[in-house]
Structure formats: C-alpha cells, structure tokens
Amino acid sequence: MNMPIPEANARHSAQDQTRFAALWRPALVQAFVKLDPRQLRRSPVMLVVALTAALTTVLCVAPGSGVGTGVAVQIALWLWFTVLFANFAEALAEGRGKARADSLKAGSQGLTAQRRKRDGSYETVAASALRKDDVVRVVAGEMIPGDGEVLEGIAAVNEAAITGESAPVIRESGGDRSAVTGNTRLVSDWLLIRITSNPGESTLDRMIALVEGAKRQKTPNEIALDILLIGLTLIFLVVVVTLQPFAHFAGGSLPLIFLAALLVTLIPTTIGGLLSAIGIAGMDRLVRLNVIARSGRAVEAAGDVHTLMLDKTGTITFGNRRCSALHAAPGITARELGEGALLASLADDTAEGKSIVEYLRQLHDFVEPPAGQFDAVAFSAETRLSGIDLQQRRYRKGAVDAVLAFVGMQRLEMPPALAREVERIAQSGGTPLLVCVDQRLLGVIHLKDVVKPGIRERFAELRKLGIRTVMVTGDNPLTAAAIAAEAGVDDVLAEATPEKKLARIRQEQNDGRLVAMCGDGANDAPALAQADVGMAMNDGTQAAREAANMVDLDSDPTKLLDVVQVGKELLVTRGALTTFSIANDVAKYFAILPALFAAIYPQLGVLNLMHLASPQSAILSAIVFNALIIIVLIPLALRGVRVQAASAAHLLRRNLLIYGLGGIVVPFAGIKLIDLLLNALQLV
C-alpha cells in the first residue's frame, strides 16, 4: 500500500528511534572494524585522516616535537575519533537494514523445491540449487522457491514476506499477472513455474544486498564528488607542505603536529565522513517504499528527472469507471431516479455496478428488497443491461441504445433535456447509462474514470520542483483532455501505442530532459528500457521487469512520485552537507592560521576574531569541533534533508542560506565554546 511521504516519514521517525537504541552498540563495534585500511580506502578523505592520525600518534612520543605531550596526545586522539565517528555513521546506516536482511535470509534458509526432470517426474532439490529456466511445481502451503513466470495453473499467493501486504493476489499463466516472486507463499491451488533468475540475482537477493549496503556500488554523483574531495585534499596537502619552508624563510618554525592538524581541518572531512552514510540511507529509504533499484544511477536520475510519464489507468485514476453523478429526466425527482438506479444495479457484479450501489447508499437512505424477493437480471456484454423484476415492475440500467431498445424508443424521441445531458457526458469523456422502470425513462447515470484524490496537489508540487507531468492513455483525445484537465497534468499523450511512447521519450531526451515512467505490460518494455528511470510493477510481465531499472514490489504505479521524492532528497542531502562542509573551512582558517603564525607574524593577531586563548587551544578546539560535527550531523545524513515544493533557484538560495551561512556561523560559535571549555578544564 502506498503511503504519502509526510505520513511515511512520521512513522519511520518513530521507528528510527527504536532502531537506534538497538543498533548503536553493533555500529560502535563496526566503527573499529572499519579502521582496516582496506575498508578505509573506499573513502579517500577518511584514509588521509587515518594516516595523519597515525603520524600524529608517532609524533606524540618523538622527541623535540615542539608541542607539549598532553596537547599532542589530545590532538592524536581527536583525529582518531574523527575517523571512528565517520565509520560509526556508515555502520549505523548499514545496520538499519541488517535486521530486515537477516529476516529475509532466515525465510529462505532450508527452502526446497520440486524440480521437473526431463522425463516429466519431479525431484526435491534445495532452492539455492535452482538455475534459470528450471521448472518447478508449487502447491498450496508451499513457498515459491525463486522468481519466475507461471506456465500453468492459477492460484492465490500471499506476498507479505516481500511486500508487507497480507491480502493474497491472483497469479495465473499468460497475461500481465504471470510473474511470481521468490519466498512468497501459495495459499490455494497449484502453479507450474519457470525460474527466471540464477542464484544471487532474484528480487530477494537484490533486496538483501540493498538493505545491507555491503554490495552497494558508488553512484556517478558519488564518484564525481569523491574526485572533487580528492582534488581538494591534494590541494590542501600541497598548501600545508609549503607552509614549513615559508615559516623557515620568515625565521620561524611550525610544529609538525600542528601542520597535521591543519591539514585535517582544512580538507572536507565532514562530507568525506558522511558521504557513504548518505548514500546507504538513501537506498534504505527506497527499500522502505518496497522499491528495488537495479543501480544507484537510477535513484540519482529520479532526483534529476524533468519529465514524468504516467499511465492514466491505475496511476492518475482508479482504473474502473465509477458513478459520479445522476441526472433526472423531466418530471422525475432525484429520489425516484436514485431508487430506480439502485434497484437496477443490485444484480450488477461489475465494478461499475458496485460503484453505483455504493454511491447511492451514501446519498440516500433507501430500503433495499431482500435477495430472495426479486428476479435478478445480471449484466452481460450481449444485452448491455442489468436490473431486477420486483412486484411486476421491471427496473433496468445500461447503455443508451440498449435501454432505448428495451423501452421501445428511438434516440430522437428522448426528452431533449435528457438527450442533451447524455451528449454532454459523452463529450466530457464519461459514459452515460440510462435508467428506466418498465417503459419509462428515469434519467441518466454519469460514469467516469475517477481521478484519485490528492493527485492534483501532488502534480502541483512536482510543477514547483520543475518537473513536467505527461499523462499516457489509450483513450481518444477528447476523453484524455477532460481527465487531464481534472487531474492537472501538464501534457497528454492520447491513443498511446508502444511506438508513440518510445518516440515521446526519445523526443524528451533529445531536448536534454531526463524521463521517468512506469509500466507493467510487455508493450511497455521498450519505453521502460529507453527511459532514464523505468519502474516496472512486480505483478507485471517478465519483459517489463527485465527492461526497467526499478521494480515496485507493491505494484502501485503512483509510487513513482515517491521515488522521485526520494531521489531528490538524496541529491539535496548530499549537496547540503557538501556546502556545509566546505563552508566550515572559513571558520577554521580564522581559528588555526592566526594561531600558527602569531609568533612569526604578530600582525596576524588581528585575524583572531574569536579571541582564542592560545595557539594550542585554537588548534585543539578546531580539531575537536571537526570530529564532533560529524556526530551531530549523523541524524540529518540518515534522515535526509526534506525537499520542499519550490523552484531550483529557491532551493539553491535556501541551501546557501541554511547550510552555507550556517556552515560559517556554527563553527565560529562551536570552536569558541570548545576553547572556553578546554581552558576552564585546564586541558591546554
């Protein structure tokens, strides 16, 4: 079941507090395990910090360091804390998915399958031994051993282990509901299934890899940011190395421990320490939506999407035509029409008939006859009528021509007002159904594909974010235009064929836009493969699932809107913390540089804007702040920065104001406070 983002965030916030209490101890252990250089090399900035911490540790016991042993030891310890805090953030992000991964693994351990042999008999094998194209037979009560496609049979499947929804769904051979997912349970009948994935490639395996984070590949944006951070680190390394000769030239000397501390505070350690946690947490938010991404590139692309192509049926509308209004014929009261329409629909088991009964029960307090007191006339495609015979009266409802034939009337003989209403409904894209009792017309029912509540507001939010929405439908242009106007989409692709969908996506991409779309049928596969973000429904065809780079386990087309939100949150969070990290350096310049050169150039004392007590206190305060700010920002990195519905320019201004200006102001206050505390405790 799809959940609005604010409601989901509130629920997950409460869950996060519970999870943190159980996860912080294992994460703390992992923080030390991740000191292994083979793991640290994945984060170049943290590797530099670790090497600097090791060098500083050696200098603590080296003679003639030029710094008091107490200050040197504190600097070394806080450099190690900086690395440990970054490792803790990553371990905490990974740990949030470990519990779910363990439960998923537990469900698949010891699972067996009945595999068909070449002679047609069956053998019992471990589910892990199954290979692509193997055929297995599953009966009621058994678990489906792997992702597959139904070859024979029809059965109800409980997919709660994967989707969280306990209501069984029907799976059958042929059509768009033939795909099944491993580790789901049959609750009725039997299925003959062809396995479509090798070990390690199933939906369950991909979900485990995502929530564990261990096999998460760096995304293109992460790689680009890593390159930027490495470049900045090299630049500051050169700057720091050249400071010692510069000091010698001026007739002074700088302690090597101070230079090491300067290097760590100048390089972007904050974003370097949190970058991995941000990426893992972003994928975790996607998994919470029950969406499996084949690559991190797709998630990032979702955050940069310019055009969103959405199927009308099931995404923008409910999919089944529903009763929206009744219009009485001249001389007929609304109650007479309502009672006649209700009675004529009691025997109609179609979705349209049920919607009429539901609509009228809410509107009026009618007394309905018991089931055994009338003769039912069920709806059929041949007659296009439904109704009941009650107390020598015949109530009927159906297509205009069918009802007119029933009452023995030509179209031209209809009351003009009723004829105009029928024409208006048809032109608006709706479906008119006439209602009669015996030979008398009572009025018309307006059926239409009802737009989902709140969808117009969501499209408005996307528009503020600079995302255009395109409704894709097989309806004629007139019907499509009417629904599009009600839903508030920006554009319409009517009478859509697979060729038209593909051509439209290519046109958008040629204009420099990133395109996202969702689909479930084999005819959607070319467009899903072409789109930058293609999301397939889990209950769709195998062709659609293989073509897409995301699969929604809940098979909810509106989930694409939430995926875009998660992608934007990921990008905005990374950008916000990068801005904050770089802005931090401004305050550190004013804290450390005047302290380093105060003895050589007393004139630089005017730059000591924070009036720090001593050079040793200034440098140690900056190092302590540099470590603690990582811990402070861990909740933001894991939760993500909330994306407001606004233009890109507004988001940029907000980012610079909060995280740019804040990144300058917060270190000034933090370093000064730490300086006062260190001196009050006489630690320097």
N, C-alpha and C positions, 0 to 999 in steps of 0.2 A: 504494500500500500504506500502510495506516495504521500510525503509529509511536507507541508510548507517549510521553507528554510528557517524562519524565525522559531516555529514550534519545535522543529528538529534540533535547532541549536540550544534551546532552553532545556530540552530533555537530555541532550548529550552533555551539557554543562554539569548537571547533577550527577550523571554517570561518571564524568571525568573525575569529580571529587572523590567518589568511591574508588575508582580505579587507582588514583594516585596513592591513596593510603596503602594499597596492596602492591604497588609497583615500585615505590621509591627504593626499597631495600635491594631487590634484584638489580635495579638500574644502577645503584651505587656500586654494587659488585662489578657490574659490567663496565663501569667507568674506569676501574683499574685494569680490567682485562684488555680494554681498548687502548691502553698505553703501548701495546705491541706496535712497533714501528711499521709492521706490515699492514696494520689497520689504519694507523695514523696517516700513511701516505695517501689515503683517499682524500684527505683534507690537507692540502699543501700548507695552508696558513698555520694550522694546528701542529703540523710536523715541525715547522720553523720554531714555533713557541716551545715545543718539547725539547728540541735541540738546544735552544737558548737556555731553557731551564736546566738542562744537564750541564751546560757550560758554566752557568752561574753557580751550580752546586759544587763544581770542582773549584771554582774561584773562591768559594767560602773558606776553603782550607788552605788555599795557596797563600804563601807569604807575600807581603807587600801589595795587597790588593788596593790599598788606599781608602778602604771603607771599613768601618767598624764591623766586627764579626756579627753582632746582633742584627744590624741593618742588612748585611749581606744575606744572612740566613733567612730573614723575613722576605726579602726580595725573591730568593730562590723558591721558598715555599709558596708564595703567591703566584709565581709563574707556573709551578706545578698545579696549583689549584685552578688556574685558568684553563689548562688542558683537561683536567678532571671534570670541571663544570661543563665544558663543551661535550666531552664524552658522555656525561650524565644526561645532557639534553637529548643526544642521539639515542642513548639506551632507553630513555623514558619513552621517546616516540616509537621505538621499535617494540618496547614492552607492551604498549597499549593494544597491539594486535596479537601478541603471543597467546593470550588466553583463548581468543577465538580460534587461532590456528591450531592450538592443542586439541580443542573440542572437535574441530573438523577432522584432524588426523585420527582421533580416537574413534570417530564414526566410521572410518574407512579401514581400520585395522581388523584383520581376520575376515574380511569380506570375501565371499566366494561367488562363483558364477557357474551356470550351466551352459557350457560352450558346445555348440553344434560341431560334430565331426563331419568328415567328408561323406561318410556312409549314412548320414542323417541321424545317427544316435547322438546322445549328449554325454559329456564328461564333466566332472566337477573340478574346477581349477580355481586358483587364487585370483582375485580381481586384478592384482598387480601384474599377473601374467598375460592379461588380455592385450591384444595388439589391434591396430586399426584394421577394419574390415572383418574382424571376428564377429560371429553371430551368436547371440545368447538368448535364452528363454527365461523370462522372469514371470513369476506367478504372484497372486495376491499375498501380501505379508512379507515379501522379499524386497531387498534393496536392489535398485538398479546399479550394476557394478561400474558403469562408466558412461561418459557422454555418448549419445548415439542417436539413431534415427529408427523410428518404428517401421518394420517391414510388414508385419501382420498383427492384427488384433486391435482392440480398443479397451482402454482401462482408465480408471481414476488413479491419479498419482498425487501423493502428499509431498510437496516440495518444501516443507517447513525447514528442513535441515539446511537448505541453501538460501531460500528467500525469506524465511521467517513467517510466511503466511501458512496457516494450518488448513485452510479450505482446500480440498482436493481439486485438481484440474484434470480435464479430459485430454488424453493423448491417444492418437489414432494414426494409422498408416495413411499416407497421402495427404495432400493439402498443406496448410500452414501450421498445423499443430502436431507435427510428427516428430519434432525434436524432443529428446529427453535428456535430463542432466544426471550425472552420477551421484550416488549417495542420497537419492530420493527414493521413497518407498511406494510400492504399488498397494493400493487399498482395495482393489477389486480386479477380477478377471485375470487376463494374462497378456503378455506382449512378446513378440519376437523382434529383437533389436539388433541392428548392425552397429558395432562400435565405430566411432568416428575420430577417436584420438588415441595416440600412443601414451604409455605411462609418462607422467610428468607434464602432459600437455592439456589435461582436462580442465574444466571450469573450476573444480575443487582445487587442483594443483595451482592454478593461476591465482585463486583467491588466497591460498595459504602463502604463496610467495609474496603477494602484495601486502598482506597484513603483517607478515614477519619483517618485511623490509630488507631481508638479507640479500635477496637477489634483485633488488631494485636497481635498475640502470639509471645513471645520471641522464637527465633530460638535456636537450640542446641549450636551453637557457642556463641551466646549472653549469654546464661545461663552459659556456661563454663567460659566466660570472666567475668561475674558477680561474679562467685565463686572466680576467681583469685583476682578480685578487693576487695572483702570482706576479703579474706585472707590477702592481703597486708594492708588493713585498720586495721585489728586486730593486725597485727604485729607492725605497727607504733603506734597504740594506746598503746600497751604494752611498746614500747620503750619510748614514751613520758611520760607515767605514772611513769616509773622508773627514769626519769631524776631528778625529785624533790628530792627523797631520796638521789640520788647521789650528788646533789648540797649541801644538808644539811650535808652530810658526809664530803664534802670539806670545810665546814664552810660558805657556802653562801646560797642564796635563789633565786628562779626563780619566777617571777610574773605569776600567773595562766593564765592571758590573753595571755602572750607570749607563754605559753605551748599550749594553744588552737590554736593560730595562727600557731605554728609549726606543730601541727597535721594536720591542713587543707592543709598546703603547701606541706607536705610530702606524704599524700595519693594521689592516682592518680585521682585528681579532673577533669582534662581536659578530659580524655576519659570517666570518670564517668558521666560528664555533657553532653557529645555529643553522647554517645552510642545509646540512644534511637533515636535521630535525624538521625543518620547514617542509622539505620535500616528502619525507616519510609521513608527516602529519597530514599533508595534502592528499596523499594517496589513501590514508586511513579514512579521511572524510568521504572520499569517493566510495570506499568499501562499505561505509555505514549506509550509503544510499543503495547498496546492493548492486553496484555497477562494477563490472570487471573491465579494466583497461588493458589492452594488449601492450601498450607502451606509455611512458610518461609524456612522450611527444604529443599524444592525443589530448592529454589533460591540459597541457600548456596551450595547445591550439584552441581548446574550448575557451580559455581565458581571453584569447585574442580574436575570437570569432566576430565577423562583421555581418554575416547573413545567416539567419536561422530558417531552414526549410522544414515545415511541419505538416504532416498529414492532417487533413481536416478530421477525418473519422477517428474517434478514439483519443485524439490529442486536443483539438480545439473544441470539438463537440463530443457528446456522449456516444455517438455512433448509431444508436437506434432512434428513429423518429419518435417524438413524444408529443402528447397533446399539450398545446399551448393556449388555446382559446376556443370558445364556441360562439357561433353567431346564429341567432334565431331567425327563422323565416317570418315574413309579415304575419301578424296576428297570433304568433306563438310566444309564450312567455319563456323567460330564461329557465325557469324551473321545469316547465314541460319539456323543453329541449334537453336539459340535463338528465331528467329521469329517463327519457327515451334513449339517450346516448348510453347511459349506464346499463340499462337493460339489454340493449343491443350488443354491448361489449362483454357481458358476463361470460359468454361461451367462447370468446376470442382469446386463445392462449398465446398469441403473438406478442412481441414486446410492445407493439403499438397499441394493441387492445388492452394490455395490462396498464399501460400508461394512462389511457382514457379513464379506466376504472379508478385508478389511484388519484387522478386529478379531480374527478367528480366527487369522490368520497371526502376529499379535503374541502371541497367547495360547498357541498350541500349535505344535509342530514337526510338521506333517502332511506326508505325501508326496502330492503332487498328481499326478494322471494327466496325461500329455501331451495336447495338444489333439486329436490325431487318434485317440485310443483310446476315445472315448466319443461318444454321440449327445447333442447339446445340445437342451434344451427351453427356448427363450427365454421370458422373461416377456412376457405380453400382458395388456391390460386386460380381454380377454374371459374368459380362463381364470383370471387372477389367480394363476398358478402359474409356477414356474421349476424347472429341475432338469436332471439328466443320467441317461442309461441307461448303466450301466457293469457289464460282466460279469454280465449277466442280472439285475441289480438296478436298481431304479428309485428314485432319490433325488428327493424333491420338497420344495418350500418355498413357502408362500403364505398367503393369507388363511385364517382359521379355517374358514369354511364351505367354501371351495374344497378345502382339504386333507381335511376330513372327508368330502366327497363323493368324493374320489379314493380314500380307503381304505374307503369304503362304511360310514361310521359316522354315527350321529346325535349331536347335541350331548349328549343325556342319557347317551349311552354312553361319553363321555370319562371317563378316570380322574378321580375327584373332586379329587385334589390338583392335577392339570393344569388342570382346569376352574376351580378357584379362582385359580390363577396367571394364567390368561387374563383372568378377570374383574378381578383386581387391576390388571393392566397397563392394561386399557381404562379403568378408573375413575381411574387416575392421569394420564390424558391421553396415554398411549402407544399404540402399535399392536402387537398381538400377531400373530406369524406362526408357524404350526405347521410342524414339520419331520417328515417321515416317510421310511421306506425300505420300499418295497413296501406292505404293508398294516399296517405297524407304526408307531405314533406314537413319535417320539423325544423331543419336548419342544417348547418354545416360545421364540421369539426376541423380545426386547423392543426395539422400535424407538421412538425418541423424538426430538423436536426438541431437539438437544443445546445447552445453554446454553454460550456462549463462555467459555473460561477467563479468569478475572480480572475478568469483568464485575460480579460481586457486590461485589468490593472497590472497584471504581470507583463503584458506586452508593452504597456506604457513605461514600466520600469526599465525594460530592455531598451526601449527607444531612447531613454535618458542616458543609457550607457553607450549609445551609439550603435546598437545592434538592430538591423532591419529584419522583420519577420515576413516570411513568404508562405502563404497557405497553399498546399498542394492537394488537389482534389480531382476526382474523375467527373465531378458534376459539370453541367453545362455552365457557360459563363454567367448567365442570369442568376442561377441559384448560387453559384460560387460568390458572386459580387454581393448578394444580400447577406450571406453568412459572414463574409469578410468584413463588411461594414459593421455588423453587430459585434464581431469579435475584436475589431480594432487592429487588424493586421495591416502591414504596410503595402503588401502586394499580393497578387493571386496568380497561381498557375492552374488554370482550369483545363478540363478534359486531358488530364496529365497521363501520358504514356511513359514507359521506361525511357524511350528515346528523348522525350521532352524534358524529363527530369535531368537526365545526363547532360543534355545541351544547356539547360539553365545553370547547372552547377559550373560547367566549364566556362560559360559566359561570365559568371560572377568572379571566377578565379582569374580569368584573363583581364578583368578590370582591377585586379590587385586585392580582392577580398578573400578572406578565409570563410569557408562554408561549413555549416554543421547540418546534419539531417538524421532522421531516424526512419526505420522501416522494419518490416518483418517478412515480406514475401520474397520469393525468388526473383520477381520482377524488379525488386528494389536493389538487388545485389550490385548491378553496375553503378548506380548512383551512390550507394554506400561506399563502394571501393574508391570512387572518384572524390568524394567529399573529404575535406580535411579532418572533420570529426564525423564519423559514421557510427551511429548507435543502433544495434540490432536488438530485437526483442528475444528473450530467452525461449519463448514458445513459438518463435518464428521458424522459418525453414533453415536447413543447414547451410544453404547457399548464402543467405543473408548474414548468418552468424560468422561465416568464414570471411565474408567480404568486409565486414565492419571492423573498426579498431576498438569498439566498446560493445559490451553486451549487458543489457539490463536484465537482471535475474527476476525482477518483479513484472517484467513485460508491461511497463507503464510508459507510454510514449511521452507524457508530459515531463518525465524525469530528465529529458534533455535540457529543459530550462534550469533545473537544479545543477546539472553537470556544468553548464556554462557558469553558474554562480560559483561553484567550487573552483573551477579553473581561474576565474578572476580573483578569487580570494587568495589562491596560491601565488599568482603573479604579484598582486598588490602587497601581500605579506613580505615576499622576498624583496620587492622594491622598497618598501617602507623601512625594513630593518637594514638594508644596504645604505639607504640615505642616513639613517640614524648612526650607523657605524662610522661612516666617513665623516659626518658632522662632528662626531666625538673628538676627532683628532684636533680640531681647532682649540678646544679647551686644554687638551694635553700639551699642545705647543706652549701655551702660556704657563702651564704648570712646570714643565721639565726644562725647556730651553733656557729660561732666565736662571733657573737653579744651577744648571750645568756650567754656564758661562759667567756666573755672578763674580767669581774670583778673578777671572781673566778680563772681563769687560764689565766693570761695576755699573756702567751706563745702562746695561740691560736690566737693571733692577726696576726701572720704570715699567717694564713689561710684566712684572709680578703683580698682576691685577688682583689676584686672590689673596695677596699678602700672606703667603705660606711661610711657616716658621723658619724653615731651613732647607738647604738643598736636599739633604737626606729625607726630610719629611715630605718634601714636594714629590720626589721620585717615588717613594714608597706609597704615598697617597694615590698617585696616578696608577700604580701597579695594582693596588687593592681595588680601586674603582673599576679598573679594566677587567678584573676577574668577577667581581660581584655583579656587574651589569648583565653578564651572561645569565646568571641565575635569575635575576629579576625579569629578564625578557623571555625565559623559557615558556611561561604560560601563554604569552602572546604568540610565540612561534608555533606552539601546538594547537592553539585555538584558531589562529588566523585572524587577520585584520578584516573586519566586516566591510563589505562593499556596499556603498550607498548608491541609489539610483541617481546618477549625475553624469555630466559630460566628462570627457577625458581631461579637458582643461581644468575643470573644477576639482577632479580627483587629484591632479598634479599639484594644484595650489594647496589642497588640503594636506597632501603628503609632505610638501615642503614646509608648511606651517607647523604641523604637529611633529613630524619626525625629523625634519631638517632643523628648524629653530629649536625644537625640543632636544635634539641631539647636541646642540651647542650649550643650551642653558643648563640642562640636567648635570652634565659633568662638572661645570663650574661649581654648582651647589654641592654636588656629591664629593668632589675632591676636597673642597674647603671643609666640609663636615668631617671627613675622614682625617684630615690634617689636625683638626682640633681634638679629635678623639685620640689619635696616636700620641699627641703631646700631653694630653691630660693623663693618659695611662703610662707616660714616660717610656714609650716603646722606641723612641728615636732620641 
